[in-house]
Amino acid sequence: MGSQKVLINGNEEVVLVGTTIKTYLLNHQINPNVVACELNLKVIRRQNLDAVVLKEGDQLEIIRMIGGG
């Protein structure tokens, strides 16, 4: 399997071809239930994170939810 470059939170990273957003998150110890993800300026619904595959040149923003009051 090959690799490809994607931009994640403004940093260029190399991921394997076929990597889903959920797989990326889990591989980086990020709980998918506490983040919001935007791919190429489009918000990705949490239930679709395991169906959306990252592609060469994609721009992924991962926003961590922080509670408070």
FENSUL-V85107 format. One record per pair of residues at least 4 apart in sequence whose C-alpha atoms are under 6 Angstrom apart, sorted by the first residue. I is the first residue (numbers start at 1). J is the second residue. D is the distance in whole Angstrom. If there is no record, write none. Layout:
# FENSUL-V85107
I	J	D
I	J	D
This chain:
# FENSUL-V85107
2	16	6
2	17	6
3	15	5
3	16	4
3	17	5
4	14	5
4	15	6
4	56	5
5	13	6
5	14	5
5	56	5
6	12	6
6	13	5
6	56	6
6	57	5
6	58	5
7	11	5
7	12	4
7	59	5
8	59	6
8	60	5
8	61	6
9	61	5
18	53	6
19	53	6
19	54	6
20	50	6
20	52	5
20	53	4
20	54	6
21	49	5
22	49	5
22	50	5
25	30	5
26	30	6
34	65	6
35	63	5
35	64	4
35	65	5
36	62	6
36	63	5
37	43	6
37	44	6
37	61	6
37	62	5
38	42	5
38	43	4
38	44	6
38	60	6
38	61	5
39	59	6
39	60	5
40	59	5
